[in-house]
């Protein structure tokens, strides 16, 4: 969001640190006039603060040819915000991170090029429904994805990726401000 001094302020939400339950697919959020999901969990804090933001930056790993299940679940739960046009005119920015090239156990090499295009189409469609804009920022390639345990912070190439993403966020600040 833009502060009173004209600078950007960022709030960081780690989905791994929130207790976000799976979407039930019940459609109650679309049927309620207030667009509120009936599940009361870690998503409530995020949904309650959505309207104060000017835009969103999603940083997501690419697993098995699509965004992570955590982000996919978040977006399903975000449906109440999208269908009620609560982010109309705002920007959804996306940074993807993944191992590239990918080699399977038989030695076949795969690219993330096709999955990236599918993910971009998914976000384009999502933005169209919510009457907001989608901005694909970048794909950051890594050759080392230390998976660890679910919820762990990922380690990408000794922190180099974190620095690259910080530079992208800084450039978004400059581009959006001026």
LINTA-V338067 format. One record per helix or strand. SS is the DSSP state (2 for helix, 1 for strand). FROM is the first residue (numbers start at 1). LEN is the number of residues. If there is no record, write none. Layout:
# LINTA-V338067
[[SS	FROM	LEN] [SS	FROM	LEN]]
This chain:
# LINTA-V338067
[[1	2	1] [1	8	1] [2	15	3] [2	28	4] [2	43	10] [1	55	9] [1	66	2] [2	69	9] [2	79	5] [1	91	9] [1	102	2] [1	109	2] [2	113	18] [1	133	10] [1	145	2] [1	155	2] [2	157	21]]
